[in-house]
Amino acid sequence: MAYRLFIANKNYSSWSMRPWVLLRALQIPFEEVLTPFDGAGSQQAFTHFSPTAKVPCLHDGERVVWDSLAILEYVAEDHATTWPGDRAARAWARCASAEMHSGFAALRDECSMNCALSIDLGTPSEALEKDLTRLDLLWQEGLDTFGGPWLAGDAFTAVDAMFAPVAVRIRGYGIKLGATAMTYNERLLAHPSVADWIEQGVAEPWVDEPHEADCIRGRRIIADRRRQA
């Protein structure tokens, strides 16, 4: 029986993106079940498949796994290539993934994910600058230590999927990191599973106004890819 992965709008839902991208990248069969955000913030429809009324949520028969990082670990129990084969690389990848899962608060807050929009960020806050410095160092460390081209070695694994929404943010808000990190960011955006998610997000018919407002915040819109599609 294939997994059923419940997600929300691809244009906005960074947490949904992570397991979707990984499953596609590893060619693990799953059924996608997309429920759009309702614009009201209550997401009442999500209660039908998720105990927290949040996405993503994975169903495996009667079993329900309702957290993105828990989903990756659950998938890893049957698919060893979820994480790097080398123990040191695997430990680093898990640490970096957990840091992404619980950290980078300013990056999340000030640069909400939107696959369609390019926005003039303006002057980053001190907190965002701190997050970007840490992100640059973290990516540099992984690429230098394990030899690339992916964060923990020569294979795309869960840690790359965890940072896929960050790549969307970096491009969308015109953020600049060091040369090594920017090269990796472009590589991540070009990965077929990441590129497919972005393309489908841009093509979605729904516009969720609260998410749009959170992304724009009065800042200048440079481009809207929905108008170009």
Beta strands, then each sheet from edge to edge (+ up, - down):
strand 1: 3-7
strand 2: 30-34
strand 3: 57-60
strand 4: 63-65
strand 5: 117-119
strand 6: 221-224
sheet 1: 2+ 1+ 3- 4+
sheet 2: 5+ 6-
end
